[in-house]
């Protein structure tokens, strides 16, 4: 029997895992396909938490392989290079020379060949993470199909900072500049026409190598799988009849009014027969959660999370969690509150009551137009909704609004492409002959 086709997935954090895990799962159930999940997490403690994620454990049980830099490096050298990664950032020439000198790429190639014949390598959206960029460029030059997958629809989940008084101030446009991507890809997967049209701007590939497909993370069969494998969430001290509310925080670097969200949390904490669970965003750096942090630009975020932890410490009906088990938390809850996160689509698909805290940010998101009864514009209105929840009379959206929202956020041209079709189109169909790949390489070099 011939060696299986090996598909390599570069995973940096939980958002990548959200988007890439359903593809990995589908490939594992396809004949003669092998999958390697390559993780770059620069702290050993963070890596251990990542390895213990229920999705990683499920995929490994299904036959996926998992590795990180420590797989190929002696422990002392690994720690030294990781410190350098923190200091120099991105694809610094020092790191490239260091990796080449110690034979990291050769060791990685040898490890991959034990698992199968590499045919694709995938990453979630653009990032200049050093190891990924170097490995990507090497695969591209060897004519192995490189794929950039989309995280979420830019049209529906854009979050433009336009105000002061935020968790972090928006950057001054005059002080910023656009950095041309340092890697090339053969195929880019887009969730809507807005992303498709920005292909030439990224200088990654000719426009005709972009596929417009609905995100596999929203496939009904994958959502059912998540609900089956997600660990159960419980709050031992919750009395019978207590209503459970989940608050999904946005990323710290987004447009987020700290004081208003804190007042909302404090208000809910005073309501009897209510238990509020606050979940940090999966992209929130664990280092922000520590009492002290060396980066001054994150001091506002650090203070915010410290205040939340102190508030939870003195309120039995308030829990602050750093768990990435969002699906389990959603199943646990009777009501979900959010301001801006694409994971809310999972809740809508599962028929969970959802309320959008519109006044905790100064943005207008495109998805606000799809539902009319799920917006909350004041704390008084939120209190009224919670009272309806306690009485069992709360309605946050109609079935037609739910279907319209799922159609707008998760479908392309009115239909959802199954995971099987996604994998066949992007990974199994050999759309690139050697000549086509060589042409793509020459075009990208000329750009």
N, C-alpha and C positions, 0 to 999 in steps of 0.2 A: 504493500500500500504506500502511495506517495505521501510525502510529508505534508501536514496540514498547512493551510494558509494562515499566517500569523498576522493579527491585527493589533497594533500597539496603540494604547490610549494614554496620553499624558494628562495626569490629574494633579492639580495644584491645591484644591480646596473643595469644600462641600458643594459649592455651586457647580463646579465642574462635574462632580459625582452625580448631582441631580440630573444633569443633562446627558451625560455619557453612559450612566449605568443601564438605562433601558436598551441602548444600542448593544452594549456588551452582552446583556442577557439574551437578546435576540440572536446574536452571532453564536453564542454558546449552544443554542438549540438548532444550529444549522450544520449540516454534515461537513465534516473535514475542515472545520474552522477552529483556530486556536486564538486566545486573547491574552495579552499581557497588559496589566495596568501598572504604569510606571509613575511613581509618586515622588515629587520633590517637596518635602517639608523640611525646613532647616533646623528644627528643634526636635530632639529625640522624644521629649514628652508629648509634643504635638503629633508626631508620627505614630506613637503608640495609640493615642486617642483615635486617630484616623483609621488605623488598622482594625480597631474594635467596632467601627461603624457597622450597623446591621446590614447595610447594603453591600459593603465590602465582604463581610462574612458570608452573605448569601451568594454572591458571585463566585467567591473562592470555592464554596461548597458545590457550585454548579460546574466547576472545572477551570475557572479563570486563574491566571497566575498573577502574582503581585510582587513588585520589587521596588526598591528605592536605591539611592546612591550607596548606602551602607552595604548593599548586596555585593558591590564591586570594589569597595575600598576598605583598607584596614581602619580600625576604629580611630586611631590617633590621627591619621591623615584625613579621615572623614570630618572629624571635629575641626581640624585646622581649616579645611576648605570651606566649611560651613560658616565659620567666623569671617572668612574673607568674603563670602557671598553677602553677608550683612554689611560689610564695610564698602565694597566697591559697587554692588548692585548690578543688575542687568548683565549684558553680555560683554563684560570687561575683557580686554586682551589678556590680562594676567590669568584669568580663569581658563580661557581657551588654551593657553600655553601649558598651564598646570595640568589640565585634563589630558592633553595630548602627551605630555611628558610621562605621566604615570600609566598611560595606556588604558584610560577609562573607556574610550570609544571602542577599542578592540575587545575589551572585556564585555561591554554591553552587546556588541555584535555576536560574540561567541555564545553568550547567554541566550540571545534571541534565537539563534540557529538550533539550539537544543529543543526549542519549543515548536519550531516550524519555519517555514519560509516567509520572511517579512514581505507583505504586499501592500499594507496601508499603515499610516501613522496619523493619529487624530488628536487635535487639541480643541479646547472650547474657547472660541473667539481669540482675538489677538492679545498677546502678552509678550513682554520682552524678557521673561524669566530666562536666566542665562543658560542652564543646561538644556531646557526645551528648545531654545533657539538654535543652539549648536547642533543638537541631535536632528532637529527639523531640517536644517540646511544640509546635513550629511545625507539624510534620506532622500531629499529632493535631488541632490547631485547624483545619487545612485539610481535615479529614475523609479524610486518607490513612491507610490501615490501618497501625497500628503494632503490632509483634509483639515479644514478649519470649520468647526461646527458653531452654530449660533447658540447663545445662552437664552435670550428671550427677545421678543419683538421690540425693536427700538421704537416703533410707532406707538405702542401701547404702554410701555414702561419707561419712557424717558423721564428723567427727573432733573430739570434744569434749575440751578440755584439762582434766584433773583432777589434775595433779600438778606439783610443782616440778621442778627439775633438767632443764628442757627447753631447746631451742635458744632459745626465747623464752618468757618466763613468760606464763601466761594472764592475761587482763585481769580485774581485780576486778569482779564483776558489779555491786557497789554503786556503782562509779564510771562505769559505762557506761549509755547510754540508747539507745532505739531511735529513729532518725530516720525520719520519714515520708518515703517516696519523693517526689521533686520532679517526677517525670514521670508521665504517664498512658499506658496502652497499651490497645489494643482486644482483643488476643488474647494469651493466655499459653499456652505449650506446656510440659506437665509430663511427666516420665518415670515417675511413679508416683502412687498415690492420696494419699501424704503431701504431695507438692507441690501437688496439686490442692486439698486441704483448706486449705492456707495462703493461698489466693488472697485472701480478704477481709482477711487480716492485712496484706498488702502495700498495701492501699488503691489498687490499680492498676486493677481492673476488676471488674464483677460476676462472680460465680462461674461463671455459665453461659457465659462467654466463654473458658473454659479448655478446651484440648484435651489429652487424655491420649494421647500417642503415643510409640512407642519411638524412641530417639535415632537419627537417620540416620547418625551417625558409626560405628555398629556394623553398618550394612547390609553384607551379604556382598559386593555388587558394588563398594562404595566401598573396602572393605578390600583387594580385589584390585587396584583402581586405585592405592591407596597403595603397595602392594608393587611395582607396575610403575614408578611415577614416583619412588620414593624413591632417592636416590643410594646407591651401594654404599659400605659402610664397610670399611676394611681397616686392619690394624696391621702395617706393613712388617717390624718386627723380631720378629714372632711365629714361633717355630720350628714345624716340622711336628709334628703330633700334640698341639699345645697346645690345651687346652680353654678356651673363651672364655665369661666370665661378665659379665653386665650387671647393675649395681646402679642401680635407679631411686630417686633421693632424693625425699623428700616436700617439700612447701613449707616454707620456713624458719619460718613463723609457725604451724606445726601442732605437735601434741604429739609431740615427737621427742627421744629421749634421745641427746644428742650424744656422750657418752663411749662408750656401748655401740656405736653405729654406727661410731665411729672405731676401736674395738678390733676389730670384725668386719673392717673394711677392712684394718687392719694385719695381722691373722691370715691373711687370704686372700693378701695380698701376699707372704707368706713361703713359700707353697706352690709347689713346682716344677711346671712344665708347665701353669701356669694364668695366663691374662691377664685381669685385672679391669678393666672399663670402668665408670667412675662418671659417671652423667649427672645434672646438676642438674635440678630441676623446672622446667618451662617458665615457671612463674609467679615464679621467683626473679629478683629485680631485678638487672640487670647491674651496678648501682652497688654492690651488696653484694660483688661479686667483686673490687672494687678494694682496694688495701692500706689506704686511709683513706676514711672516710665521715663526713659531717657529722652524721648522725643517730645519736645514742648508743643508741637503742633497738635498732639493728641490729648493735651491736658484737659480740654473741655469734655471730650468723650470720657476720659478717665473719671473726672469728677461726676459726670452724669451717672455712670454705672456704679460708682461708690455710693452715691445718694440712693440709688435703687436698692442696692444690697442692704444698706442701713434701714431703709423703709421696710423691706421684707423681713428683716431681723426682728422688728418690733410689731409685726402684724401677722398673726397666725393664719389669716385667710389670704395671704399674699405670698407667692412663691416666685423667685427669680431663677430661671434655669438657663444653663449653657448647653443643654442637650441639643443635638442635631436631629433628633427623632421628631421632626415636624408632623409627620403623618400620624404617629402615635398620639401626639399632643392634640391634633385635630379630632381624632376619634374620641379622645377623653373629654373634649369640650362640648358645651351646649351652645356657645356663641363665640365667634371669632371677631376680633377687632384688628384693623390694619390701616396703614396709610399708603405704603408703596412697596409691594413685593410681588413678584410674579408667581410665587408659590401659592398665592391665594386662589389660583385657578383650580388647584387640587381640592380645596374646600368647596368651591362652587360645583365642581364635578361630582362631589360626594354629597350634595344636597345639604351642606352645613349652613346654618344661619350666619351671615356675614354682615358686618357694619364697617363702612369706610369712614375713618376719622379725617374728614376733609380739611379741617381747620388747623391741623398740626403741621401743615406745610403750606408754602405759598406757591404751589404749582397747580396747574390744571392738566390732569392726565387724560389721554384720549379715551381710556376705558371707562371714564366716569359717565360717558354718554349712554352706555349700554344698559345701566340700571338706574332707576329713579327713586327707589325707596330705601336704598342701603346707605345713603349719605347721612352723616351726623355732623351738624354745624355748630353745636354748642354742648357744654357739659349738662345743661338742663335737659336738652333733647336726649342725650345719652342716658341720663337717669330715668327718663320716661321709658326709653326702650328697655332698660334693664328691669324696670317694674313690670313691663309687659312680659318679659322673659320669665320672671318669677310666677306670673299668673298663667303662663302657658298660652299667651295670646300674641306672641311676637311673630311678625312676618317681615322679612327683610327684602324679599324679591319674589316675583311671580315665576311660575315655571317657564313662561314665554321669555321673560327677561333673562332667566338662567340660560336657556338655549341660545338666545341671541348673543349673550356674553361669550359662551363657549365657542360659538361659531365665529365670532369676531376675533377672539384671542388665540384660539387653538387651531383654526382651520384655514386652509388656503383655498381660495376660490370656492368657498362653501362646503368643502369636504375635508375630513381628516384622513391623512395618509397613514395607513397602518404601519406598524414597526417593520413588518415583513417587507412591505414595499420600500420603505426607507432604506433598509439594509440592502435589498436587492439593487436599488438604483445607485446607491453610493458605494457599496462595498463589494457586491458580488458581480455586477455587470462590469466587464472589462472595457470601460469607455475610453481608456487611454492606451493606444498602442505605443510601442517604443518611439516611433517617429513623432506621434502626437506629443508625447512627453518631452522629447527633445526640442520640439518647436516651442512648447510652453516655457521650457527653461531658457531658450534663447531670447524669447520675447521679454521675460521677466528681467533678464540680465540687462537688456537694452533700456528698460524703463528707468 
